[in-house]
Amino acid sequence: MSAATLTLVLGDQLSLANPALAATDRERDPVLLAEVAEEAAYVAHNRHKIALIFSAMRHFRDVLEAEGYTVHYIAYEDGVESLEAAAGRALDASKAGALRCCEPGEARLAEAMAGWEERLGVPVTLLEDSRFLCSIDDFAAWAKGRKQLRMEYFYREMRRRYRLLLDDGGEPEGGQWNYDADNRSGWRASEAVPERPAAPLDDITREVLALVAERFPDNPGDLEAFRLAVTAEEAEAQFRWFLDHALDRFGTYQDALAEESPWLFHSLISMYLNIGLLEPLALCRAVEARWRDGGCSLAAAEGFIRQILGWREYVRGIYWLHMPGYGEHNALDATRPLPGWFWSGDTDLRCLQQALQQTLDLGYAHHIQRLMVIGNFALLAGLDVRAVCDWYLAVYVDAFEWVELPNTLGMALYGDGGIMASKPYAASGKYIQRQGNHCASCRYDVRKTTGEGACPYNALYWRFIDRHADYLKKNARMGLMVGSWQKRKAADRRAIVAWADGELERLAPESN
């Protein structure tokens, strides 16, 4: 009988479809899951994220044992510093002669694991993560020779590959590929938001919550509000609730900003996808089936599928195509220190305060809050790219670098100079007013650009245009705004920029 191989299952690979598990001989090969200090602390992770992963790992251990696997489990309380140390301990204990693992999702861990074979003294095999719908090599092949890597064209190819929302002739249902224009309604509190059930808490999760509260007292996250699913069955139940109660309004209000609810009609399943509790293709097919049965609009179904089949796969492809080094980009030379209130939510801009507070408390904000409220402020203020990216990686439950870095550096901050986005996503307060009802509760007047009580987003927007005019006027989508700005009287421009400088120093002082 050949020597055993230790199978390492990472905390974001908790799926029975994990290719490393598929290659595991249950009679011979032990499985390792390890909660280690290094992974829990490389940024100040939101406590909801730590609790989610630790509890999901412990539940997955029980699933594996019920499936007949022999599991070597290292809990956080065991005090093991790193995955490498955990692997070494498990190899010694099991006498296994090799190690296998599904390829990690983050470049920092892939770099560390590249030296394991030499340091651990056993062969190490990393298997392709087949749970994604586009492999790293396939994306690189798609990108080769293209001047611009626009998600829309990638998404169309993925729709064709998986035959989603296509008619019998292979053309897009409804005659168009993208219904984003139908999915931009602002929130005016004219509809009731369904009450969303929390996942149940069991003894394992309660133990984990107590552990996280004790060991991570200063990290963000209100653990009293923990409501996340920690098993595949619970995650599936949360998704089924979305299908039944929220999908039909998801598309309409996916860009909306609301005082009344942090969730609105969003699916809240990204964190489960990103740790392996749900499988992406199954979700897409379920939403397509719901549309074909008349349970939602085509715009809602297409919008959901585009986020998973298109955007999620696209950002992963961009990440691995440009790593290492992608995180060092800073096209707009943004270096202003991150304000301390990003960690407290203590700001009097209502939209920003709401987005930051729910982010810190719950580890959640939807994509428009991340992009057009928090990210927009960071872009307009010229906040340090690396600090902003580290903050996003820390505070969100679904944040892993492969998905966080392109979304933050590329989309929110335009730090990659247009690798991802066709233009900087800069906007004044008028956009925020159009998308929701925060402005009505804000002490600032969104109609004013300068003067007492003027919305800071307005002057900061024009300051951004002024500061980067030479760069932006080369962009076809920004040239009109630059031209409009430069047609104003020089005295008016100076007054707006001076006001913006004062507001910026008040909100985000350079000496912070």
DOMARVO-481941 format. One record per residue (C-alpha): residue number from 1; residue in three letters; z, y, x. Coordinates in steps of 0.5 Angstrom, whole numbers, plus 500, padded with zeros to 3 digits. Each point is the difference from the previous one (the first is absolute). Layout:
<nodes>
  num  residuo   zz   yy   xx
  NUM      ALA    Z    Y    X
...
</nodes>
This chain:
<nodes>
  num  residuo   zz   yy   xx
    1      MET  500  500  500
    2      SER  498  507  503
    3      ALA  505  505  501
    4      ALA  503  505  495
    5      THR  497  507  499
    6      LEU  505  505  498
    7      THR  497  504  494
    8      LEU  502  508  500
    9      VAL  500  503  493
   10      LEU  500  508  501
   11      GLY  504  504  494
   12      ASP  493  502  498
   13      GLN  497  494  499
   14      LEU  504  496  495
   15      SER  494  496  496
   16      LEU  499  493  500
   17      ALA  493  502  501
   18      ASN  502  502  507
   19      PRO  495  497  505
   20      ALA  506  498  505
   21      LEU  503  496  494
   22      ALA  494  497  498
   23      ALA  499  497  507
   24      THR  507  498  500
   25      ASP  502  492  500
   26      ARG  506  500  496
   27      GLU  503  494  503
   28      ARG  499  502  507
   29      ASP  500  508  500
   30      PRO  506  504  499
   31      VAL  499  507  497
   32      LEU  504  506  503
   33      LEU  501  507  496
   34      ALA  505  505  503
   35      GLU  503  506  498
   36      VAL  500  504  507
   37      ALA  503  507  502
   38      GLU  494  502  503
   39      GLU  495  499  494
   40      ALA  506  503  496
   41      ALA  501  507  504
   42      TYR  493  502  503
   43      VAL  500  505  496
   44      ALA  506  503  495
   45      HIS  497  495  494
   46      ASN  502  502  493
   47      ARG  505  495  498
   48      HIS  496  498  494
   49      LYS  495  497  505
   50      ILE  505  496  504
   51      ALA  504  497  494
   52      LEU  493  498  497
   53      ILE  498  497  506
   54      PHE  506  496  502
   55      SER  501  498  493
   56      ALA  493  498  499
   57      MET  501  496  507
   58      ARG  506  496  498
   59      HIS  497  498  493
   60      PHE  494  498  504
   61      ARG  504  496  504
   62      ASP  502  496  494
   63      VAL  493  499  497
   64      LEU  498  497  507
   65      GLU  506  495  500
   66      ALA  498  498  493
   67      GLU  493  499  502
   68      GLY  503  495  505
   69      TYR  499  505  507
   70      THR  506  500  505
   71      VAL  502  507  500
   72      HIS  504  503  506
   73      TYR  503  507  497
   74      ILE  503  505  504
   75      ALA  503  506  496
   76      TYR  501  507  502
   77      GLU  508  498  501
   78      ASP  498  495  506
   79      GLY  499  506  504
   80      VAL  493  498  503
   81      GLU  497  506  503
   82      SER  492  499  500
   83      LEU  495  495  497
   84      GLU  499  497  507
   85      ALA  507  499  501
   86      ALA  500  496  493
   87      ALA  494  496  502
   88      GLY  503  498  506
   89      ARG  507  498  497
   90      ALA  496  496  495
   91      LEU  495  497  505
   92      ASP  506  497  504
   93      ALA  504  498  494
   94      SER  494  496  497
   95      LYS  497  498  507
   96      ALA  493  502  497
   97      GLY  495  500  505
   98      ALA  496  506  497
   99      LEU  500  506  495
  100      ARG  495  502  495
  101      CYS  500  506  496
  102      CYS  495  504  495
  103      GLU  498  506  504
  104      PRO  505  506  499
  105      GLY  498  506  496
  106      GLU  502  505  505
  107      ALA  497  502  507
  108      ARG  507  501  503
  109      LEU  502  493  498
  110      ALA  493  497  502
  111      GLU  501  503  507
  112      ALA  507  497  501
  113      MET  498  493  498
  114      ALA  494  500  505
  115      GLY  505  499  505
  116      TRP  504  494  496
  117      GLU  496  495  503
  118      GLU  502  501  507
  119      ARG  507  502  499
  120      LEU  502  495  495
  121      GLY  496  495  504
  122      VAL  497  496  494
  123      PRO  493  501  497
  124      VAL  499  505  495
  125      THR  495  500  495
  126      LEU  499  506  495
  127      LEU  496  498  494
  128      GLU  495  505  496
  129      ASP  504  503  494
  130      SER  495  497  495
  131      ARG  504  504  494
  132      PHE  496  506  501
  133      LEU  493  500  497
  134      CYS  497  503  506
  135      SER  501  497  507
  136      ILE  501  505  506
  137      ASP  494  497  503
  138      ASP  496  501  493
  139      PHE  502  507  499
  140      ALA  498  502  508
  141      ALA  493  497  498
  142      TRP  499  504  494
  143      ALA  502  506  504
  144      LYS  496  499  506
  145      GLY  494  505  500
  146      ARG  503  504  495
  147      LYS  501  508  501
  148      GLN  505  501  494
  149      LEU  504  494  498
  150      ARG  501  502  492
  151      MET  504  496  496
  152      GLU  495  500  494
  153      TYR  495  496  504
  154      PHE  505  495  502
  155      TYR  503  499  493
  156      ARG  493  499  497
  157      GLU  499  495  505
  158      MET  506  496  499
  159      ARG  499  501  492
  160      ARG  493  496  501
  161      ARG  504  495  505
  162      TYR  505  498  495
  163      ARG  496  501  494
  164      LEU  505  505  496
  165      LEU  498  505  495
  166      LEU  493  498  500
  167      ASP  495  498  495
  168      ASP  495  494  499
  169      GLY  495  504  505
  170      GLY  505  501  505
  171      GLU  501  508  498
  172      PRO  506  503  499
  173      GLU  503  500  493
  174      GLY  499  506  496
  175      GLY  494  502  505
  176      GLN  504  504  505
  177      TRP  505  497  506
  178      ASN  505  505  500
  179      TYR  504  503  494
  180      ASP  504  505  504
  181      ALA  498  506  496
  182      ASP  503  497  494
  183      ASN  507  499  503
  184      ARG  502  507  502
  185      SER  504  502  494
  186      GLY  506  505  501
  187      TRP  507  498  496
  188      ARG  502  504  494
  189      ALA  505  496  498
  190      SER  496  498  494
  191      GLU  501  493  500
  192      ALA  506  495  500
  193      VAL  501  497  507
  194      PRO  502  492  499
  195      GLU  507  498  502
  196      ARG  499  496  506
  197      PRO  504  494  501
  198      ALA  504  499  507
  199      ALA  500  493  503
  200      PRO  506  496  499
  201      LEU  505  500  506
  202      ASP  503  493  502
  203      ASP  505  499  505
  204      ILE  496  499  506
  205      THR  497  507  499
  206      ARG  507  503  498
  207      GLU  503  497  507
  208      VAL  494  504  503
  209      LEU  501  506  497
  210      ALA  507  500  503
  211      LEU  498  498  507
  212      VAL  495  506  500
  213      ALA  505  505  497
  214      GLU  505  498  506
  215      ARG  495  500  505
  216      PHE  495  505  499
  217      PRO  505  506  497
  218      ASP  495  506  502
  219      ASN  493  497  498
  220      PRO  497  503  494
  221      GLY  500  496  494
  222      ASP  505  500  493
  223      LEU  502  493  500
  224      GLU  503  501  493
  225      ALA  493  501  498
  226      PHE  497  493  503
  227      ARG  495  497  495
  228      LEU  495  496  504
  229      ALA  498  493  499
  230      VAL  501  496  506
  231      THR  497  493  498
  232      ALA  492  499  498
  233      GLU  502  498  493
  234      GLU  504  507  499
  235      ALA  494  503  503
  236      GLU  495  497  496
  237      ALA  505  502  494
  238      GLN  500  507  502
  239      PHE  492  500  500
  240      ARG  499  497  493
  241      TRP  505  505  497
  242      PHE  495  505  504
  243      LEU  494  497  496
  244      ASP  503  500  494
  245      HIS  503  506  499
  246      ALA  497  505  506
  247      LEU  493  498  502
  248      ASP  496  503  494
  249      ARG  503  507  502
  250      PHE  501  499  508
  251      GLY  493  503  501
  252      THR  501  506  496
  253      TYR  506  502  503
  254      GLN  500  497  507
  255      ASP  499  507  503
  256      ALA  505  503  495
  257      LEU  507  504  503
  258      ALA  506  499  495
  259      GLU  507  503  499
  260      GLU  502  494  495
  261      SER  498  494  504
  262      PRO  499  498  507
  263      TRP  496  494  498
  264      LEU  496  502  494
  265      PHE  494  495  499
  266      HIS  500  497  508
  267      SER  500  493  501
  268      LEU  505  500  505
  269      ILE  498  494  504
  270      SER  498  502  507
  271      MET  506  498  503
  272      TYR  499  493  497
  273      LEU  493  500  503
  274      ASN  502  502  507
  275      ILE  506  495  501
  276      GLY  496  494  497
  277      LEU  503  499  493
  278      LEU  494  502  496
  279      GLU  492  498  502
  280      PRO  495  506  500
  281      LEU  494  496  497
  282      ALA  504  497  494
  283      LEU  503  507  498
  284      CYS  493  502  500
  285      ARG  497  495  496
  286      ALA  506  500  495
  287      VAL  498  508  499
  288      GLU  493  498  499
  289      ALA  501  495  495
  290      ARG  505  505  496
  291      TRP  494  505  500
  292      ARG  495  494  497
  293      ASP  505  498  495
  294      GLY  500  508  498
  295      GLY  507  501  502
  296      CYS  499  506  504
  297      SER  494  505  502
  298      LEU  495  499  505
  299      ALA  502  506  504
  300      ALA  507  497  500
  301      ALA  498  493  503
  302      GLU  495  503  505
  303      GLY  506  505  502
  304      PHE  505  495  501
  305      ILE  495  495  504
  306      ARG  497  505  504
  307      GLN  507  502  503
  308      ILE  501  492  502
  309      LEU  493  497  501
  310      GLY  498  507  503
  311      TRP  505  505  503
  312      ARG  505  495  502
  313      GLU  495  495  504
  314      TYR  497  507  503
  315      VAL  506  503  503
  316      ARG  502  493  503
  317      GLY  493  500  503
  318      ILE  500  507  503
  319      TYR  507  499  503
  320      TRP  498  494  504
  321      LEU  493  503  501
  322      HIS  503  506  504
  323      MET  506  497  503
  324      PRO  503  500  505
  325      GLY  500  508  500
  326      TYR  499  502  493
  327      GLY  507  503  499
  328      GLU  499  504  506
  329      HIS  494  504  496
  330      ASN  502  508  499
  331      ALA  493  503  498
  332      LEU  504  506  497
  333      ASP  505  501  506
  334      ALA  506  500  495
  335      THR  506  500  503
  336      ARG  505  504  496
  337      PRO  507  496  500
  338      LEU  501  496  494
  339      PRO  505  504  495
  340      GLY  507  497  499
  341      TRP  500  500  493
  342      PHE  494  495  500
  343      TRP  506  495  501
  344      SER  505  503  495
  345      GLY  495  503  494
  346      ASP  503  506  501
  347      THR  495  505  498
  348      ASP  499  505  494
  349      LEU  492  498  499
  350      ARG  501  496  494
  351      CYS  494  496  501
  352      LEU  502  498  507
  353      GLN  507  499  499
  354      GLN  498  495  494
  355      ALA  496  496  505
  356      LEU  505  500  506
  357      GLN  506  498  495
  358      GLN  497  494  497
  359      THR  497  498  507
  360      LEU  506  501  503
  361      ASP  504  497  494
  362      LEU  495  494  498
  363      GLY  496  499  506
  364      TYR  494  502  495
  365      ALA  495  505  499
  366      HIS  493  499  497
  367      HIS  494  502  504
  368      ILE  499  507  497
  369      GLN  507  502  502
  370      ARG  499  497  507
  371      LEU  493  503  501
  372      MET  500  507  496
  373      VAL  507  502  500
  374      ILE  504  497  506
  375      GLY  494  499  504
  376      ASN  497  507  498
  377      PHE  506  504  502
  378      ALA  500  496  507
  379      LEU  492  502  501
  380      LEU  501  507  498
  381      ALA  506  501  504
  382      GLY  497  497  506
  383      LEU  506  495  501
  384      ASP  500  495  506
  385      VAL  496  494  498
  386      ARG  504  495  504
  387      ALA  506  502  496
  388      VAL  497  500  494
  389      CYS  497  493  501
  390      ASP  507  498  502
  391      TRP  503  503  494
  392      TYR  495  497  495
  393      LEU  501  493  503
  394      ALA  507  500  500
  395      VAL  501  503  493
  396      TYR  496  495  495
  397      VAL  501  493  498
  398      ASP  493  498  501
  399      ALA  499  504  506
  400      PHE  497  495  506
  401      GLU  496  504  506
  402      TRP  494  497  498
  403      VAL  500  503  493
  404      GLU  504  506  502
  405      LEU  497  503  506
  406      PRO  492  501  497
  407      ASN  503  502  494
  408      THR  505  505  503
  409      LEU  496  502  506
  410      GLY  493  500  498
  411      MET  500  502  492
  412      ALA  507  504  500
  413      LEU  499  504  506
  414      TYR  493  499  502
  415      GLY  503  499  507
  416      ASP  494  495  502
  417      GLY  495  505  499
  418      GLY  496  497  494
  419      ILE  500  493  502
  420      MET  503  498  493
  421      ALA  499  506  496
  422      SER  494  505  499
  423      LYS  504  506  500
  424      PRO  507  502  500
  425      TYR  504  499  494
  426      ALA  503  507  500
  427      ALA  502  503  493
  428      SER  503  506  497
  429      GLY  506  500  495
  430      LYS  494  500  495
  431      TYR  499  493  501
  432      ILE  507  498  499
  433      GLN  500  504  494
  434      ARG  494  497  497
  435      GLN  503  493  501
  436      GLY  507  501  497
  437      ASN  506  504  497
  438      HIS  504  501  507
  439      CYS  498  507  500
  440      ALA  503  502  493
  441      SER  507  498  503
  442      CYS  499  503  507
  443      ARG  503  507  502
  444      TYR  493  502  504
  445      ASP  494  503  496
  446      VAL  494  495  501
  447      ARG  496  506  498
  448      LYS  502  505  506
  449      THR  497  499  507
  450      THR  505  505  503
  451      GLY  506  504  498
  452      GLU  507  498  498
  453      GLY  500  493  496
  454      ALA  493  499  502
  455      CYS  498  492  501
  456      PRO  500  499  507
  457      TYR  494  495  499
  458      ASN  496  505  499
  459      ALA  501  505  506
  460      LEU  500  494  504
  461      TYR  494  497  498
  462      TRP  496  506  502
  463      ARG  504  501  506
  464      PHE  497  492  502
  465      ILE  493  503  498
  466      ASP  501  506  504
  467      ARG  503  496  506
  468      HIS  494  494  500
  469      ALA  494  504  498
  470      ASP  496  499  506
  471      TYR  501  493  499
  472      LEU  500  499  492
  473      LYS  494  504  499
  474      LYS  496  494  504
  475      ASN  502  496  494
  476      ALA  495  500  494
  477      ARG  506  499  495
  478      MET  504  506  503
  479      GLY  495  505  502
  480      LEU  500  503  493
  481      MET  508  502  501
  482      VAL  499  502  507
  483      GLY  494  505  497
  484      SER  505  502  494
  485      TRP  505  502  505
  486      GLN  496  504  505
  487      LYS  497  504  495
  488      ARG  507  503  498
  489      LYS  502  506  503
  490      ALA  503  500  507
  491      ALA  506  503  497
  492      ASP  501  495  495
  493      ARG  499  495  504
  494      ARG  505  502  505
  495      ALA  506  501  495
  496      ILE  499  493  497
  497      VAL  500  497  507
  498      ALA  506  504  502
  499      TRP  504  498  493
  500      ALA  498  493  502
  501      ASP  503  501  507
  502      GLY  507  502  497
  503      GLU  500  495  495
  504      LEU  498  495  505
  505      GLU  506  502  504
  506      ARG  505  500  495
  507      LEU  498  493  497
  508      ALA  498  497  507
  509      PRO  503  504  506
  510      GLU  497  498  506
  511      SER  507  500  504
  512      ASN  502  494  495
</nodes>
